Amino acid sequence: MTVFVALLQAVNVGGTGKLPMADLRSMAENIGLQNAATYIQSGNLVFETDMTAVDVLDRLTEALTSYFGKTPGVVLRSLSELESLHAQMPFPDAEPNRVLVTFLAKDAPSDALDAMVAPDGEEAVVLGREIVVHYPNGSGRSKLKLPALKQGTARNLNTVRKLLDLARERV
């Protein structure tokens, strides 16, 4: 069995993409995912499966498309991928709620940070399929411009750590 975390894009945010987490857990079980759990109301799903990552993404995307009537963004990471990401996490002295990890479906382009405009001293690091941004004044009022972030779904470091803990509980 492989433990995965699925991160849904634009779920329960700003009045769009409403999906009760009980429905997401039920959907996961209906497509054959086991020991499914959700964390907070923003589309975080942790589960076990014998399926490949490609099969999980296909089935989950199909089920979500049927639910929403449109195809949502879904990013999948295995427990080992989350472990590796956490071990490489930059900004060790930053408050975890001021560090956002944007998960991308594929590697960030080599020029992902070239267009960055960071008027409040934001810093960003590309770690393969993730872009990690430190917002020293918080992300809520930040004027950061980084177009590469639009391709993914972001979670703060506290959420990433909690998802990692939930994933570790399944091994």
Contacts in CASP RR format, 6 or more apart in sequence:
PFRMAT RR
TARGET T0000
AUTHOR 0000-0000-0000
METHOD contacts of the structure
MODEL  1
MTVFVALLQAVNVGGTGKLPMADLRSMAENIGLQNAATYIQSGNLVFETD
MTAVDVLDRLTEALTSYFGKTPGVVLRSLSELESLHAQMPFPDAEPNRVL
VTFLAKDAPSDALDAMVAPDGEEAVVLGREIVVHYPNGSGRSKLKLPALK
QGTARNLNTVRKLLDLARERV
1 34 0 8 1.000
1 48 0 8 1.000
1 49 0 8 1.000
1 50 0 8 1.000
1 170 0 8 1.000
2 48 0 8 1.000
2 49 0 8 1.000
2 50 0 8 1.000
2 53 0 8 1.000
2 78 0 8 1.000
2 79 0 8 1.000
3 46 0 8 1.000
3 47 0 8 1.000
3 48 0 8 1.000
3 78 0 8 1.000
3 79 0 8 1.000
3 167 0 8 1.000
3 170 0 8 1.000
3 171 0 8 1.000
4 46 0 8 1.000
4 47 0 8 1.000
4 48 0 8 1.000
4 49 0 8 1.000
4 53 0 8 1.000
4 56 0 8 1.000
4 76 0 8 1.000
4 77 0 8 1.000
4 78 0 8 1.000
4 79 0 8 1.000
4 167 0 8 1.000
5 44 0 8 1.000
5 45 0 8 1.000
5 46 0 8 1.000
5 76 0 8 1.000
5 77 0 8 1.000
5 78 0 8 1.000
5 79 0 8 1.000
5 82 0 8 1.000
5 163 0 8 1.000
5 166 0 8 1.000
5 167 0 8 1.000
6 43 0 8 1.000
6 44 0 8 1.000
6 45 0 8 1.000
6 46 0 8 1.000
6 47 0 8 1.000
6 56 0 8 1.000
6 60 0 8 1.000
6 74 0 8 1.000
6 75 0 8 1.000
6 76 0 8 1.000
7 43 0 8 1.000
7 44 0 8 1.000
7 45 0 8 1.000
7 74 0 8 1.000
7 75 0 8 1.000
7 76 0 8 1.000
7 77 0 8 1.000
7 103 0 8 1.000
7 153 0 8 1.000
7 155 0 8 1.000
8 19 0 8 1.000
8 24 0 8 1.000
8 42 0 8 1.000
8 43 0 8 1.000
8 44 0 8 1.000
8 45 0 8 1.000
8 64 0 8 1.000
8 72 0 8 1.000
8 73 0 8 1.000
8 74 0 8 1.000
8 153 0 8 1.000
9 72 0 8 1.000
9 73 0 8 1.000
9 74 0 8 1.000
9 75 0 8 1.000
9 152 0 8 1.000
9 153 0 8 1.000
10 16 0 8 1.000
10 17 0 8 1.000
10 72 0 8 1.000
10 73 0 8 1.000
10 153 0 8 1.000
11 17 0 8 1.000
11 18 0 8 1.000
11 19 0 8 1.000
11 42 0 8 1.000
11 43 0 8 1.000
11 72 0 8 1.000
12 18 0 8 1.000
12 19 0 8 1.000
12 41 0 8 1.000
12 42 0 8 1.000
12 43 0 8 1.000
13 42 0 8 1.000
17 68 0 8 1.000
17 72 0 8 1.000
19 43 0 8 1.000
19 64 0 8 1.000
19 67 0 8 1.000
19 68 0 8 1.000
21 38 0 8 1.000
21 41 0 8 1.000
21 43 0 8 1.000
23 67 0 8 1.000
24 36 0 8 1.000
24 38 0 8 1.000
24 43 0 8 1.000
24 45 0 8 1.000
25 36 0 8 1.000
25 37 0 8 1.000
25 38 0 8 1.000
25 45 0 8 1.000
27 60 0 8 1.000
27 63 0 8 1.000
27 64 0 8 1.000
27 67 0 8 1.000
28 36 0 8 1.000
28 45 0 8 1.000
28 47 0 8 1.000
28 60 0 8 1.000
29 36 0 8 1.000
30 63 0 8 1.000
31 59 0 8 1.000
31 60 0 8 1.000
31 62 0 8 1.000
31 63 0 8 1.000
32 49 0 8 1.000
32 51 0 8 1.000
32 59 0 8 1.000
33 45 0 8 1.000
33 47 0 8 1.000
33 48 0 8 1.000
33 49 0 8 1.000
33 51 0 8 1.000
33 56 0 8 1.000
33 60 0 8 1.000
34 47 0 8 1.000
34 48 0 8 1.000
34 49 0 8 1.000
35 47 0 8 1.000
35 48 0 8 1.000
35 170 0 8 1.000
36 45 0 8 1.000
36 46 0 8 1.000
36 47 0 8 1.000
37 45 0 8 1.000
37 46 0 8 1.000
37 47 0 8 1.000
37 166 0 8 1.000
38 44 0 8 1.000
38 45 0 8 1.000
38 46 0 8 1.000
39 46 0 8 1.000
39 159 0 8 1.000
39 162 0 8 1.000
39 163 0 8 1.000
39 166 0 8 1.000
40 159 0 8 1.000
42 155 0 8 1.000
42 159 0 8 1.000
44 155 0 8 1.000
44 159 0 8 1.000
44 163 0 8 1.000
46 163 0 8 1.000
46 166 0 8 1.000
46 167 0 8 1.000
46 170 0 8 1.000
47 170 0 8 1.000
48 170 0 8 1.000
49 56 0 8 1.000
51 59 0 8 1.000
53 76 0 8 1.000
53 78 0 8 1.000
56 76 0 8 1.000
57 74 0 8 1.000
57 76 0 8 1.000
60 74 0 8 1.000
60 76 0 8 1.000
61 71 0 8 1.000
61 72 0 8 1.000
61 73 0 8 1.000
61 74 0 8 1.000
64 71 0 8 1.000
64 72 0 8 1.000
64 74 0 8 1.000
65 71 0 8 1.000
65 72 0 8 1.000
73 105 0 8 1.000
73 152 0 8 1.000
73 153 0 8 1.000
75 103 0 8 1.000
75 104 0 8 1.000
75 105 0 8 1.000
75 152 0 8 1.000
75 153 0 8 1.000
77 85 0 8 1.000
77 103 0 8 1.000
79 164 0 8 1.000
79 167 0 8 1.000
79 168 0 8 1.000
79 170 0 8 1.000
79 171 0 8 1.000
82 160 0 8 1.000
82 163 0 8 1.000
82 164 0 8 1.000
82 167 0 8 1.000
83 164 0 8 1.000
85 101 0 8 1.000
85 127 0 8 1.000
85 130 0 8 1.000
85 160 0 8 1.000
86 160 0 8 1.000
86 161 0 8 1.000
86 164 0 8 1.000
88 127 0 8 1.000
89 99 0 8 1.000
89 132 0 8 1.000
89 157 0 8 1.000
90 123 0 8 1.000
90 125 0 8 1.000
90 127 0 8 1.000
90 132 0 8 1.000
90 134 0 8 1.000
91 99 0 8 1.000
91 123 0 8 1.000
91 125 0 8 1.000
91 132 0 8 1.000
91 134 0 8 1.000
94 134 0 8 1.000
94 136 0 8 1.000
94 157 0 8 1.000
96 156 0 8 1.000
96 157 0 8 1.000
96 158 0 8 1.000
96 161 0 8 1.000
97 138 0 8 1.000
97 156 0 8 1.000
97 157 0 8 1.000
97 158 0 8 1.000
98 134 0 8 1.000
98 135 0 8 1.000
98 136 0 8 1.000
98 137 0 8 1.000
98 138 0 8 1.000
98 139 0 8 1.000
98 156 0 8 1.000
99 132 0 8 1.000
99 133 0 8 1.000
99 134 0 8 1.000
99 135 0 8 1.000
99 156 0 8 1.000
99 157 0 8 1.000
100 132 0 8 1.000
100 133 0 8 1.000
100 135 0 8 1.000
100 139 0 8 1.000
100 154 0 8 1.000
100 155 0 8 1.000
100 156 0 8 1.000
100 157 0 8 1.000
101 130 0 8 1.000
101 131 0 8 1.000
101 132 0 8 1.000
101 154 0 8 1.000
101 155 0 8 1.000
101 156 0 8 1.000
101 157 0 8 1.000
101 160 0 8 1.000
102 130 0 8 1.000
102 131 0 8 1.000
102 132 0 8 1.000
102 133 0 8 1.000
102 148 0 8 1.000
102 149 0 8 1.000
102 152 0 8 1.000
102 153 0 8 1.000
102 154 0 8 1.000
103 129 0 8 1.000
103 130 0 8 1.000
103 152 0 8 1.000
103 153 0 8 1.000
103 154 0 8 1.000
103 155 0 8 1.000
104 128 0 8 1.000
104 129 0 8 1.000
104 130 0 8 1.000
104 131 0 8 1.000
104 148 0 8 1.000
104 151 0 8 1.000
104 152 0 8 1.000
105 129 0 8 1.000
105 151 0 8 1.000
105 152 0 8 1.000
106 129 0 8 1.000
107 128 0 8 1.000
107 129 0 8 1.000
108 126 0 8 1.000
108 128 0 8 1.000
108 129 0 8 1.000
108 130 0 8 1.000
108 131 0 8 1.000
108 148 0 8 1.000
109 148 0 8 1.000
112 126 0 8 1.000
112 131 0 8 1.000
112 146 0 8 1.000
112 148 0 8 1.000
113 124 0 8 1.000
113 126 0 8 1.000
113 131 0 8 1.000
113 146 0 8 1.000
113 148 0 8 1.000
115 145 0 8 1.000
115 146 0 8 1.000
115 147 0 8 1.000
115 148 0 8 1.000
116 122 0 8 1.000
116 124 0 8 1.000
116 144 0 8 1.000
116 145 0 8 1.000
116 146 0 8 1.000
117 143 0 8 1.000
117 144 0 8 1.000
117 145 0 8 1.000
117 146 0 8 1.000
118 124 0 8 1.000
118 144 0 8 1.000
118 145 0 8 1.000
118 146 0 8 1.000
119 143 0 8 1.000
119 144 0 8 1.000
120 135 0 8 1.000
120 136 0 8 1.000
120 137 0 8 1.000
120 142 0 8 1.000
120 143 0 8 1.000
120 144 0 8 1.000
121 136 0 8 1.000
121 137 0 8 1.000
122 133 0 8 1.000
122 134 0 8 1.000
122 135 0 8 1.000
122 136 0 8 1.000
122 142 0 8 1.000
122 144 0 8 1.000
123 133 0 8 1.000
123 134 0 8 1.000
124 131 0 8 1.000
124 132 0 8 1.000
124 133 0 8 1.000
124 134 0 8 1.000
124 146 0 8 1.000
125 131 0 8 1.000
125 132 0 8 1.000
126 132 0 8 1.000
131 146 0 8 1.000
131 148 0 8 1.000
131 149 0 8 1.000
133 139 0 8 1.000
133 144 0 8 1.000
133 146 0 8 1.000
133 149 0 8 1.000
135 142 0 8 1.000
135 144 0 8 1.000
155 163 0 8 1.000
END
